[in-house]
Amino acid sequence: MEAKSRKSACSTTAQGKGFSYCLSESEAGSDASALKTKAERKGDGWVINGSKKWISNAGESEFYTVIAQTDPSLGSKGITAFVLEKSDAGVSFGAPEKKMGFRGSPTREVYFDNVEIGDDRRISEVGKGFALAMDTLDHTRITIAAQALGIAQGALDFAKKYSHERKQFGKEIFDFQGVQFMLADMAIAVETARQITYAAAAKSERLDKDLKFFSATSKTYATDVAMKVTTDAVQILGGYGYVSDYPVERMMRDAKLTQIYEGTNQIQRIVIARNLP
């Protein structure tokens, strides 16, 4: 069965049951090709050993896309992709990470201890798993841009509303030019992030040749905007912005992760530079 049809079959089987994407490891973050999780041939199938770090919804999802090394001598060209199930013997999970933000999304380490699977669980050609993983990120990075955009919009909306409710020196703080300038800059940045994110999403749907550039650009710009806008929202609320009675402190904590996961923004800038139009 070809890799593409394998993937379709897995998606149909897993419909509604949740997938987690297992790429990062303790020593393989930005340098994803340095992963140590191994998949070794055993008869007509494979045996997988290793672990994956920072996996969203680990322990909750029923299925796990696992990127593993099948021939260490070939480096990134020896990596292959598989699908494992939560119920597979040898699959286990670490304790939930205690995170600064995104606390509504469980994050755990995933362990593979002599997990035996058939070759029908392989979803890439042997040695083509790293390329598949990188191609996948070209699409999923846009979802992080959209996530960041939502956080930024929420922070802007709340800060704007608060600026009309809070009074100092006998008038709404919105009437002070300093606050107006902050809100204006926040609105400009949010709308710009929206346009680049929508453009990238359209290119993802069409599989345009410049997708890699737009994907990395939308992720980088929108997440940087989310961090700046949420920080400014906290500033507009003053002391109230720093306490959990108001939502902007949570938005600020959540925004930080969007600059880190699915490829740090420093790595994204390398991708952008290498794929300039």
N, C-alpha and C positions, 0 to 999 in steps of 0.2 A: 504494500500500500504506500502511495506517495505521502510525503510529509504533510502536504496541504490537506489531503483527504483524512489523514489521521487526526489532524487538528479539528476538522469539522466534526468528525465522529465524537471526539472527546467533548467538544462544546455542546453537542446535542445531549450526550449522556449527563453532562454536568449542569444542565439548564436549571437555574434557580437554586443551586446548591453551593455556589461560591467557589472562586478560584483565588489562590494566593500565588504571588510571583516570587520565586526563590532564586535570587541571583547573588546578592551581597553576602559576604562572609566577614569574620572578624579581621582577617588580613587581606581581604579583597573588597574594598569599597569602591573608590574612584577607579582603581586599577582592577576592574572586574575580571580581566583575563588571568589574574593570579589566583583564581579560585582553586581550592584543594579538594573539594568534594569529588569523589571518584565513582565512576560507574565501570564495572569490569564485566566482561563477557562470562556467562555461565550457561553452557548449552545453547539453547535457543533464546535465552533471555539475558538479564543483567542483574548484578548485585551492586547496590548503591550504599556507600558509606561516607559520612561527613556531617556537616552542619551548615545551616544558613542563618544569618543574623538580620535583625531589624525587619522581620517579615510581618506585614500588615495582615490582620485578621487570622494570624496563625492560631490553630486550635479551634477556630470557628468555621473556617472554610472546609469543605469536604475534599477539594482537589488542590494539588500543588504543582505548578510548573517548576521543574528543577533543572537548573543548568549545571552540568557535571563534566568533569574531565574524563575522557575515555582514552586519551593517549598523551600523557604529560610531555613526551618528547617533542610534540608538535605545537606546544603552547596553545594559543588561541585557536589554532586550526585543529586541535584535538578535543574540542569541547562539543558536547552533544546535549540536546534538550529532551526531557522526559516529562511524563505526567505521573505523579504518585497520588494515592488516595490516603485520606486520614486514617482509614481502617487498615492499611497495609501493615503487616507485622514488621516491627522495627522502626516505625515512625513515632516520634514522641516530641514533646514541646517543653520549652523552658517556662519559667515564671513570667508573668506580664512585666514588661519594662515600666519603670516609674518615670514617666516623661514630663517635660516642662509643659508641653501642649499636646493637642490632639488626643486627649485622654478618652474621648469617646470611641477611638479606634484602637482595639487591642493590638499590641505588638509583642511578639515573642520570638525566641530562637527556635529553629526546627532541627531535630536530630534524626539522622538516618543510620541505623545500626543493622548492617547486613539485610537491607531491604531487597527482597527478590521480586522482580517484575518480569513480565514477558516483553518481547520485542515490540508487541503491539502498543506498548506505552511510550515508545520512542516517537517524538513529534518533529524531529528534524532529521536530515541525513546525518550519518555519523561524521563528526568533524565540522558540521555546519551550525552547531548550536549557538556559538558566540555571535555569528552573523545574524541569526534569527533573533537573539536577545537584543542586539543593537537596533535592528530594524523595528522591533516591537517598541523600544523606547522612543523612536521617532513619532509614534502615535500616542503613547501614554503620557509623554511629557506635556502634551497639550491639555490633558485632563488636569494636570497640576496647575497649569496656567489658569484654567477655568475655575479651579478651586480657589486659587489665590485671588482671582478677580471677584469672586463672591464674597470672600472675607473683606477685601478692600471696599467693595460697594456697601457692605453692611456697616463697616466702621464709619464711612463717609456719611451714610444716612443717619446714623445715631449721633454723630458729632454735629451735623447740621441741625437736627432736631433740638439737641441740647443747647446749642448756641442761641436759640430763640427762647428757650425756657429759663436759662440762667441769667440773672441780672446782677450787675455790679455797677457802682457809681450811678445808680438810678436808671440804667438802661440795659437792654439785652446785650450780651457780649458779642452777638453777631454785628452790632453796630460799630464795633471797633475795627478799624481798618486792618490791624494786624491779624485778627481772626478771619476777616473776609479774605485776605490774601492767602492764608493757609487753606481755607476751604476751596478757594478757586484753584490753587495748585493741586490739591487733592482730586478735585473733579476732573481737571485736565488729564492728570495721570491715569485715573481710573478709566476714562473714556478712551484714551489712547491704548491702554492695555486691552480693553474690550475689542477694539478694532483689530489689533494684531492677533489676538486669540481667535477671533472668528475667522480671520484670513487663514490662519494655520489649520484650523479645523476643516475648512473647505478644501485645503490642499491635501489633508489627510484622507478625506473622502475620495478625492480624485487621484490620489497617489502621484501627485506632481513631482517632477524631478528635483525641485528646490525645497521639498518637504523638510529635509534635515535642517536646513538653515532656518526656516520659519518655525519649526517645532522648538528648536533650541532658543531662538529669539523670543518667542512668545512665553516660554517657560521662564527665561531669565528676566525679561522685562516685567511681566505680570507679578512675579514673586517679589522682585525688588520693590515694585509699587506697593504691594500688600504690606511689606515691612515698613515702608516709609509712611503710608497712609494710616496704618494702625498706630504707629508711634505718634503721629501728629494728632490723631483722635484722642489718645491718652492725654496729650499735652493740652488740648482744648478743654477736656473735662477737668484738668488740674488734679487736685487730690482725689476727687471722685473717680478719675480715670484709673487710679492705681489700686483700687479696691475691687473685690469681686462682686460688690453690689451692682456694679455696672458691667456690661459685656465687653467693653473695649480692651480691658486688660487680657481677657481670654483670647480675643481676636489677635492681639499683638503676639501672644505666645504661640498661637496656632500659625500665624504668618511666618514665624521663624523657620518652622520645619519645611515650608514650601521652598525655601531657598537651598535646602540641603538634600532632600530625598528626590529620587528619580534623576539623580545626577546633580552634583553641586553646581551652583552658578559659576564657579570658577572653571569647572570642566566645560560647562555650556559655552563659555566664551571661547574656549579652544575650539570646540565644535563649530561655532559660528565663524571664527576666523578661517578655518579650514574649508568652509563651504560658502564663502562669500559669493554673491551672485555676480 
